[in-house]
Amino acid sequence: MESRKNSPDKFVCDMINISGINNVLEIEKSCRIRIKENDPTLVIVNQ
């Protein structure tokens, strides 16, 4: 559950189960790339 200050709490799913599909590893790879692209946290780069 994700608490929000001025509205009701919201359920945020952090696990998705998919069964009976081909190319599971390719789908996982694509999902991880999309999740990283949309991650709102700041990225710290060491230079």
Predicted model as a PDB file, atoms N, CA, C, CB and O in Angstrom, pLDDT in the B-factor column:
MODEL        1                                                                  
ATOM      1  N   MET A   1       0.841  -1.179   0.000  1.00 65.00           N  
ATOM      2  CA  MET A   1       0.000   0.000   0.000  1.00 65.00           C  
ATOM      3  C   MET A   1       0.887   1.243   0.000  1.00 65.00           C  
ATOM      4  CB  MET A   1      -0.957  -0.003   1.218  1.00 65.00           C  
ATOM      5  O   MET A   1       1.919   1.298   0.668  1.00 65.00           O  
ATOM      6  N   GLU A   2       0.456   2.223  -0.759  1.00 71.00           N  
ATOM      7  CA  GLU A   2       1.164   3.497  -0.827  1.00 71.00           C  
ATOM      8  C   GLU A   2       0.292   4.564  -0.186  1.00 71.00           C  
ATOM      9  CB  GLU A   2       1.520   3.873  -2.301  1.00 71.00           C  
ATOM     10  O   GLU A   2      -0.831   4.811  -0.627  1.00 71.00           O  
ATOM     11  N   SER A   3       0.812   5.187   0.848  1.00 73.00           N  
ATOM     12  CA  SER A   3       0.044   6.220   1.544  1.00 73.00           C  
ATOM     13  C   SER A   3       0.144   7.534   0.785  1.00 73.00           C  
ATOM     14  CB  SER A   3       0.544   6.396   2.998  1.00 73.00           C  
ATOM     15  O   SER A   3       1.209   7.907   0.293  1.00 73.00           O  
ATOM     16  N   ARG A   4      -0.997   8.233   0.699  1.00 73.00           N  
ATOM     17  CA  ARG A   4      -1.021   9.540   0.062  1.00 73.00           C  
ATOM     18  C   ARG A   4      -1.653  10.524   1.029  1.00 73.00           C  
ATOM     19  CB  ARG A   4      -1.795   9.503  -1.290  1.00 73.00           C  
ATOM     20  O   ARG A   4      -2.605  10.192   1.735  1.00 73.00           O  
ATOM     21  N   LYS A   5      -1.121  11.734   1.056  1.00 78.00           N  
ATOM     22  CA  LYS A   5      -1.513  12.705   2.073  1.00 78.00           C  
ATOM     23  C   LYS A   5      -2.975  13.131   1.979  1.00 78.00           C  
ATOM     24  CB  LYS A   5      -0.639  13.914   1.972  1.00 78.00           C  
ATOM     25  O   LYS A   5      -3.689  13.080   2.980  1.00 78.00           O  
ATOM     26  N   ASN A   6      -3.433  13.545   0.815  1.00 81.00           N  
ATOM     27  CA  ASN A   6      -4.773  14.123   0.693  1.00 81.00           C  
ATOM     28  C   ASN A   6      -5.741  13.254  -0.092  1.00 81.00           C  
ATOM     29  CB  ASN A   6      -4.684  15.465   0.043  1.00 81.00           C  
ATOM     30  O   ASN A   6      -6.734  13.752  -0.622  1.00 81.00           O  
ATOM     31  N   SER A   7      -5.464  11.980  -0.167  1.00 79.00           N  
ATOM     32  CA  SER A   7      -6.365  11.064  -0.872  1.00 79.00           C  
ATOM     33  C   SER A   7      -6.222   9.667  -0.266  1.00 79.00           C  
ATOM     34  CB  SER A   7      -6.058  11.040  -2.411  1.00 79.00           C  
ATOM     35  O   SER A   7      -5.317   9.431   0.534  1.00 79.00           O  
ATOM     36  N   PRO A   8      -7.090   8.761  -0.634  1.00 81.00           N  
ATOM     37  CA  PRO A   8      -7.021   7.415  -0.057  1.00 81.00           C  
ATOM     38  C   PRO A   8      -5.727   6.688  -0.431  1.00 81.00           C  
ATOM     39  CB  PRO A   8      -8.220   6.593  -0.512  1.00 81.00           C  
ATOM     40  O   PRO A   8      -5.086   7.002  -1.434  1.00 81.00           O  
ATOM     41  N   ASP A   9      -5.363   5.717   0.394  1.00 81.00           N  
ATOM     42  CA  ASP A   9      -4.189   4.903   0.089  1.00 81.00           C  
ATOM     43  C   ASP A   9      -4.394   4.173  -1.228  1.00 81.00           C  
ATOM     44  CB  ASP A   9      -3.906   3.898   1.223  1.00 81.00           C  
ATOM     45  O   ASP A   9      -5.526   3.893  -1.624  1.00 81.00           O  
ATOM     46  N   LYS A  10      -3.303   3.869  -1.897  1.00 77.00           N  
ATOM     47  CA  LYS A  10      -3.367   3.230  -3.205  1.00 77.00           C  
ATOM     48  C   LYS A  10      -2.529   1.959  -3.180  1.00 77.00           C  
ATOM     49  CB  LYS A  10      -2.879   4.192  -4.321  1.00 77.00           C  
ATOM     50  O   LYS A  10      -1.419   1.955  -2.650  1.00 77.00           O  
ATOM     51  N   PHE A  11      -3.059   0.877  -3.754  1.00 75.00           N  
ATOM     52  CA  PHE A  11      -2.323  -0.379  -3.850  1.00 75.00           C  
ATOM     53  C   PHE A  11      -1.378  -0.303  -5.035  1.00 75.00           C  
ATOM     54  CB  PHE A  11      -3.287  -1.588  -3.989  1.00 75.00           C  
ATOM     55  O   PHE A  11      -1.792   0.032  -6.145  1.00 75.00           O  
ATOM     56  N   VAL A  12      -0.096  -0.616  -4.801  1.00 74.00           N  
ATOM     57  CA  VAL A  12       0.907  -0.627  -5.857  1.00 74.00           C  
ATOM     58  C   VAL A  12       1.485  -2.028  -5.929  1.00 74.00           C  
ATOM     59  CB  VAL A  12       2.026   0.439  -5.602  1.00 74.00           C  
ATOM     60  O   VAL A  12       2.119  -2.500  -4.985  1.00 74.00           O  
ATOM     61  N   CYS A  13       1.264  -2.683  -7.044  1.00 73.00           N  
ATOM     62  CA  CYS A  13       1.742  -4.054  -7.227  1.00 73.00           C  
ATOM     63  C   CYS A  13       3.227  -4.040  -7.585  1.00 73.00           C  
ATOM     64  CB  CYS A  13       0.923  -4.782  -8.328  1.00 73.00           C  
ATOM     65  O   CYS A  13       3.638  -3.323  -8.498  1.00 73.00           O  
ATOM     66  N   ASP A  14       4.030  -4.826  -6.873  1.00 75.00           N  
ATOM     67  CA  ASP A  14       5.451  -4.894  -7.195  1.00 75.00           C  
ATOM     68  C   ASP A  14       5.842  -6.248  -7.761  1.00 75.00           C  
ATOM     69  CB  ASP A  14       6.278  -4.597  -5.966  1.00 75.00           C  
ATOM     70  O   ASP A  14       7.027  -6.516  -7.957  1.00 75.00           O  
ATOM     71  N   MET A  15       4.871  -7.101  -8.026  1.00 79.00           N  
ATOM     72  CA  MET A  15       5.149  -8.403  -8.611  1.00 79.00           C  
ATOM     73  C   MET A  15       4.022  -8.767  -9.578  1.00 79.00           C  
ATOM     74  CB  MET A  15       5.306  -9.487  -7.505  1.00 79.00           C  
ATOM     75  O   MET A  15       2.841  -8.631  -9.261  1.00 79.00           O  
ATOM     76  N   ILE A  16       4.410  -9.228 -10.749  1.00 77.00           N  
ATOM     77  CA  ILE A  16       3.432  -9.664 -11.749  1.00 77.00           C  
ATOM     78  C   ILE A  16       3.769 -11.102 -12.114  1.00 77.00           C  
ATOM     79  CB  ILE A  16       3.440  -8.731 -13.025  1.00 77.00           C  
ATOM     80  O   ILE A  16       4.920 -11.407 -12.425  1.00 77.00           O  
ATOM     81  N   ASN A  17       2.786 -11.984 -12.081  1.00 80.00           N  
ATOM     82  CA  ASN A  17       2.980 -13.377 -12.469  1.00 80.00           C  
ATOM     83  C   ASN A  17       2.329 -13.613 -13.822  1.00 80.00           C  
ATOM     84  CB  ASN A  17       2.397 -14.341 -11.402  1.00 80.00           C  
ATOM     85  O   ASN A  17       1.139 -13.357 -14.005  1.00 80.00           O  
ATOM     86  N   ILE A  18       3.128 -14.106 -14.774  1.00 76.00           N  
ATOM     87  CA  ILE A  18       2.638 -14.421 -16.117  1.00 76.00           C  
ATOM     88  C   ILE A  18       3.023 -15.868 -16.392  1.00 76.00           C  
ATOM     89  CB  ILE A  18       3.233 -13.436 -17.216  1.00 76.00           C  
ATOM     90  O   ILE A  18       4.173 -16.258 -16.189  1.00 76.00           O  
ATOM     91  N   SER A  19       2.058 -16.665 -16.855  1.00 79.00           N  
ATOM     92  CA  SER A  19       2.378 -18.063 -17.127  1.00 79.00           C  
ATOM     93  C   SER A  19       1.885 -18.466 -18.516  1.00 79.00           C  
ATOM     94  CB  SER A  19       1.759 -18.978 -16.054  1.00 79.00           C  
ATOM     95  O   SER A  19       0.986 -17.838 -19.076  1.00 79.00           O  
ATOM     96  N   GLY A  20       2.481 -19.512 -19.057  1.00 85.00           N  
ATOM     97  CA  GLY A  20       2.054 -20.072 -20.325  1.00 85.00           C  
ATOM     98  C   GLY A  20       2.424 -19.240 -21.533  1.00 85.00           C  
ATOM     99  O   GLY A  20       1.673 -19.204 -22.508  1.00 85.00           O  
ATOM    100  N   ILE A  21       3.580 -18.561 -21.491  1.00 85.00           N  
ATOM    101  CA  ILE A  21       4.000 -17.742 -22.620  1.00 85.00           C  
ATOM    102  C   ILE A  21       5.396 -18.149 -23.077  1.00 85.00           C  
ATOM    103  CB  ILE A  21       3.970 -16.251 -22.248  1.00 85.00           C  
ATOM    104  O   ILE A  21       6.164 -18.745 -22.321  1.00 85.00           O  
ATOM    105  N   ASN A  22       5.708 -17.820 -24.312  1.00 89.00           N  
ATOM    106  CA  ASN A  22       7.046 -18.062 -24.858  1.00 89.00           C  
ATOM    107  C   ASN A  22       7.896 -16.812 -24.650  1.00 89.00           C  
ATOM    108  CB  ASN A  22       6.978 -18.443 -26.374  1.00 89.00           C  
ATOM    109  O   ASN A  22       7.366 -15.726 -24.416  1.00 89.00           O  
ATOM    110  N   ASN A  23       9.201 -16.969 -24.734  1.00 87.00           N  
ATOM    111  CA  ASN A  23      10.152 -15.849 -24.639  1.00 87.00           C  
ATOM    112  C   ASN A  23      10.035 -15.075 -23.324  1.00 87.00           C  
ATOM    113  CB  ASN A  23       9.940 -14.897 -25.800  1.00 87.00           C  
ATOM    114  O   ASN A  23      10.052 -13.844 -23.317  1.00 87.00           O  
ATOM    115  N   VAL A  24       9.920 -15.792 -22.238  1.00 83.00           N  
ATOM    116  CA  VAL A  24       9.766 -15.153 -20.927  1.00 83.00           C  
ATOM    117  C   VAL A  24      10.939 -14.233 -20.618  1.00 83.00           C  
ATOM    118  CB  VAL A  24       9.632 -16.211 -19.831  1.00 83.00           C  
ATOM    119  O   VAL A  24      10.735 -13.139 -20.093  1.00 83.00           O  
ATOM    120  N   LEU A  25      12.143 -14.646 -20.928  1.00 88.00           N  
ATOM    121  CA  LEU A  25      13.314 -13.829 -20.606  1.00 88.00           C  
ATOM    122  C   LEU A  25      13.339 -12.536 -21.413  1.00 88.00           C  
ATOM    123  CB  LEU A  25      14.591 -14.619 -20.857  1.00 88.00           C  
ATOM    124  O   LEU A  25      13.762 -11.499 -20.902  1.00 88.00           O  
ATOM    125  N   GLU A  26      12.897 -12.583 -22.655  1.00 90.00           N  
ATOM    126  CA  GLU A  26      12.816 -11.370 -23.478  1.00 90.00           C  
ATOM    127  C   GLU A  26      11.777 -10.400 -22.910  1.00 90.00           C  
ATOM    128  CB  GLU A  26      12.466 -11.730 -24.941  1.00 90.00           C  
ATOM    129  O   GLU A  26      12.001  -9.190 -22.881  1.00 90.00           O  
ATOM    130  N   ILE A  27      10.666 -10.926 -22.470  1.00 87.00           N  
ATOM    131  CA  ILE A  27       9.615 -10.083 -21.887  1.00 87.00           C  
ATOM    132  C   ILE A  27      10.116  -9.454 -20.591  1.00 87.00           C  
ATOM    133  CB  ILE A  27       8.325 -10.907 -21.626  1.00 87.00           C  
ATOM    134  O   ILE A  27       9.887  -8.270 -20.344  1.00 87.00           O  
ATOM    135  N   GLU A  28      10.799 -10.244 -19.765  1.00 86.00           N  
ATOM    136  CA  GLU A  28      11.350  -9.710 -18.521  1.00 86.00           C  
ATOM    137  C   GLU A  28      12.353  -8.597 -18.823  1.00 86.00           C  
ATOM    138  CB  GLU A  28      12.023 -10.832 -17.696  1.00 86.00           C  
ATOM    139  O   GLU A  28      12.337  -7.555 -18.169  1.00 86.00           O  
ATOM    140  N   LYS A  29      13.211  -8.809 -19.795  1.00 91.00           N  
ATOM    141  CA  LYS A  29      14.207  -7.811 -20.170  1.00 91.00           C  
ATOM    142  C   LYS A  29      13.531  -6.511 -20.613  1.00 91.00           C  
ATOM    143  CB  LYS A  29      15.113  -8.351 -21.291  1.00 91.00           C  
ATOM    144  O   LYS A  29      13.937  -5.426 -20.199  1.00 91.00           O  
ATOM    145  N   SER A  30      12.505  -6.622 -21.449  1.00 90.00           N  
ATOM    146  CA  SER A  30      11.772  -5.442 -21.914  1.00 90.00           C  
ATOM    147  C   SER A  30      11.103  -4.713 -20.753  1.00 90.00           C  
ATOM    148  CB  SER A  30      10.723  -5.842 -22.955  1.00 90.00           C  
ATOM    149  O   SER A  30      11.127  -3.484 -20.688  1.00 90.00           O  
ATOM    150  N   CYS A  31      10.506  -5.475 -19.837  1.00 85.00           N  
ATOM    151  CA  CYS A  31       9.845  -4.872 -18.674  1.00 85.00           C  
ATOM    152  C   CYS A  31      10.842  -4.125 -17.804  1.00 85.00           C  
ATOM    153  CB  CYS A  31       9.132  -5.945 -17.845  1.00 85.00           C  
ATOM    154  O   CYS A  31      10.570  -3.006 -17.369  1.00 85.00           O  
ATOM    155  N   ARG A  32      11.985  -4.729 -17.548  1.00 86.00           N  
ATOM    156  CA  ARG A  32      13.003  -4.074 -16.713  1.00 86.00           C  
ATOM    157  C   ARG A  32      13.507  -2.779 -17.355  1.00 86.00           C  
ATOM    158  CB  ARG A  32      14.184  -5.028 -16.468  1.00 86.00           C  
ATOM    159  O   ARG A  32      13.737  -1.787 -16.664  1.00 86.00           O  
ATOM    160  N   ILE A  33      13.676  -2.795 -18.674  1.00 89.00           N  
ATOM    161  CA  ILE A  33      14.109  -1.581 -19.386  1.00 89.00           C  
ATOM    162  C   ILE A  33      13.062  -0.489 -19.230  1.00 89.00           C  
ATOM    163  CB  ILE A  33      14.358  -1.877 -20.892  1.00 89.00           C  
ATOM    164  O   ILE A  33      13.407   0.654 -18.929  1.00 89.00           O  
ATOM    165  N   ARG A  34      11.786  -0.819 -19.429  1.00 88.00           N  
ATOM    166  CA  ARG A  34      10.709   0.166 -19.309  1.00 88.00           C  
ATOM    167  C   ARG A  34      10.585   0.697 -17.887  1.00 88.00           C  
ATOM    168  CB  ARG A  34       9.384  -0.445 -19.747  1.00 88.00           C  
ATOM    169  O   ARG A  34      10.344   1.887 -17.687  1.00 88.00           O  
ATOM    170  N   ILE A  35      10.748  -0.179 -16.899  1.00 83.00           N  
ATOM    171  CA  ILE A  35      10.673   0.246 -15.496  1.00 83.00           C  
ATOM    172  C   ILE A  35      11.787   1.242 -15.205  1.00 83.00           C  
ATOM    173  CB  ILE A  35      10.771  -0.975 -14.536  1.00 83.00           C  
ATOM    174  O   ILE A  35      11.550   2.268 -14.566  1.00 83.00           O  
ATOM    175  N   LYS A  36      13.005   0.949 -15.671  1.00 83.00           N  
ATOM    176  CA  LYS A  36      14.128   1.864 -15.443  1.00 83.00           C  
ATOM    177  C   LYS A  36      13.912   3.192 -16.155  1.00 83.00           C  
ATOM    178  CB  LYS A  36      15.439   1.227 -15.911  1.00 83.00           C  
ATOM    179  O   LYS A  36      14.266   4.242 -15.619  1.00 83.00           O  
ATOM    180  N   GLU A  37      13.333   3.163 -17.364  1.00 84.00           N  
ATOM    181  CA  GLU A  37      13.064   4.398 -18.103  1.00 84.00           C  
ATOM    182  C   GLU A  37      12.079   5.292 -17.360  1.00 84.00           C  
ATOM    183  CB  GLU A  37      12.524   4.076 -19.492  1.00 84.00           C  
ATOM    184  O   GLU A  37      12.172   6.517 -17.440  1.00 84.00           O  
ATOM    185  N   ASN A  38      11.148   4.697 -16.649  1.00 79.00           N  
ATOM    186  CA  ASN A  38      10.101   5.452 -15.972  1.00 79.00           C  
ATOM    187  C   ASN A  38      10.313   5.597 -14.475  1.00 79.00           C  
ATOM    188  CB  ASN A  38       8.789   4.803 -16.215  1.00 79.00           C  
ATOM    189  O   ASN A  38       9.400   6.003 -13.755  1.00 79.00           O  
ATOM    190  N   ASP A  39      11.514   5.270 -13.996  1.00 75.00           N  
ATOM    191  CA  ASP A  39      11.808   5.354 -12.571  1.00 75.00           C  
ATOM    192  C   ASP A  39      11.941   6.821 -12.157  1.00 75.00           C  
ATOM    193  CB  ASP A  39      13.101   4.569 -12.231  1.00 75.00           C  
ATOM    194  O   ASP A  39      12.801   7.531 -12.679  1.00 75.00           O  
ATOM    195  N   PRO A  40      11.106   7.282 -11.233  1.00 70.00           N  
ATOM    196  CA  PRO A  40      11.149   8.691 -10.844  1.00 70.00           C  
ATOM    197  C   PRO A  40      12.296   9.046  -9.899  1.00 70.00           C  
ATOM    198  CB  PRO A  40       9.858   9.063 -10.201  1.00 70.00           C  
ATOM    199  O   PRO A  40      12.509  10.225  -9.620  1.00 70.00           O  
ATOM    200  N   THR A  41      13.033   8.064  -9.406  1.00 71.00           N  
ATOM    201  CA  THR A  41      14.129   8.358  -8.491  1.00 71.00           C  
ATOM    202  C   THR A  41      15.322   8.906  -9.262  1.00 71.00           C  
ATOM    203  CB  THR A  41      14.531   7.101  -7.700  1.00 71.00           C  
ATOM    204  O   THR A  41      15.529   8.578 -10.430  1.00 71.00           O  
ATOM    205  N   LEU A  42      16.084   9.729  -8.603  1.00 60.00           N  
ATOM    206  CA  LEU A  42      17.248  10.330  -9.245  1.00 60.00           C  
ATOM    207  C   LEU A  42      18.372   9.322  -9.404  1.00 60.00           C  
ATOM    208  CB  LEU A  42      17.734  11.529  -8.446  1.00 60.00           C  
ATOM    209  O   LEU A  42      18.568   8.456  -8.552  1.00 60.00           O  
ATOM    210  N   VAL A  43      19.105   9.440 -10.496  1.00 61.00           N  
ATOM    211  CA  VAL A  43      20.240   8.575 -10.740  1.00 61.00           C  
ATOM    212  C   VAL A  43      21.492   9.361 -10.398  1.00 61.00           C  
ATOM    213  CB  VAL A  43      20.268   8.062 -12.215  1.00 61.00           C  
ATOM    214  O   VAL A  43      21.684  10.479 -10.878  1.00 61.00           O  
ATOM    215  N   ILE A  44      22.344   8.773  -9.564  1.00 64.00           N  
ATOM    216  CA  ILE A  44      23.600   9.414  -9.187  1.00 64.00           C  
ATOM    217  C   ILE A  44      24.711   8.791 -10.032  1.00 64.00           C  
ATOM    218  CB  ILE A  44      23.893   9.253  -7.646  1.00 64.00           C  
ATOM    219  O   ILE A  44      24.932   7.581  -9.992  1.00 64.00           O  
ATOM    220  N   VAL A  45      25.395   9.625 -10.787  1.00 64.00           N  
ATOM    221  CA  VAL A  45      26.460   9.146 -11.655  1.00 64.00           C  
ATOM    222  C   VAL A  45      27.798   9.567 -11.064  1.00 64.00           C  
ATOM    223  CB  VAL A  45      26.292   9.690 -13.102  1.00 64.00           C  
ATOM    224  O   VAL A  45      28.021  10.747 -10.796  1.00 64.00           O  
ATOM    225  N   ASN A  46      28.689   8.597 -10.861  1.00 64.00           N  
ATOM    226  CA  ASN A  46      30.030   8.877 -10.359  1.00 64.00           C  
ATOM    227  C   ASN A  46      30.926   9.242 -11.531  1.00 64.00           C  
ATOM    228  CB  ASN A  46      30.606   7.661  -9.578  1.00 64.00           C  
ATOM    229  O   ASN A  46      31.012   8.506 -12.514  1.00 64.00           O  
ATOM    230  N   GLN A  47      31.596  10.397 -11.417  1.00 58.00           N  
ATOM    231  CA  GLN A  47      32.485  10.829 -12.506  1.00 58.00           C  
ATOM    232  C   GLN A  47      33.889  10.935 -12.027  1.00 58.00           C  
ATOM    233  CB  GLN A  47      32.042  12.154 -13.084  1.00 58.00           C  
ATOM    234  O   GLN A  47      34.780  11.285 -12.802  1.00 58.00           O  
TER     235      GLN A  47                                                      
ENDMDL                                                                          
END                                                                             
